[in-house]
Amino acid sequence: MNAAPAAVATAVVFVWLGMVLAISFLETPLKFRAPGVDIPIGLGIGRIVFRALNRAEVALAVVTLSAIVMGRPTGSVAALTAATLVILAGQLIVIRPRLNRRTDRVLGGDNPPRSTLHLYYVALEAAKVLALAALGIGILMAG
């Protein structure tokens, strides 16, 4: 890859990776351990935090994709970029709307049955972490 786009893509990918790790794997589980935070409060906070994270992720994805396209990527960098974007799209288009509907029910006082949707989201989040790490390393090695 060309040096300037590779530098931008690398920086953005590692910022994105850090944000996902900090929010999804640190803040989110700890929030529910805080005194006075019950499920509805935690879900309300989580909805706001994840909405902001997902918006930031879309912006970071656009910058990453632009830099990578401009940098003439290797095949592996292109494949890892595509994989990362597909994972993000799956989270935002398929899973998040369903989780939001379930959250609406809980916040409305309903007690819906347990769902595996959250587990799918977490699995995709873990896959995205691996894809972002591999992408960042791949860009560094290609540059």
Protein Blocks (a to p, Z undefined) as FASTA:
>chain_A
ZZklmmmmmmmmmmmmmmmmmmmmmmmmmmmmpghiafklmmmmmmmmmmmmmmmmmmmm
mmmmmmmmmnopafklmmmmmmmmmmmmmmmmmmmmmmmmmmmmmmnopacdddfklmmm
mmmmmmmmmmmmmmmmmmmmmZZ
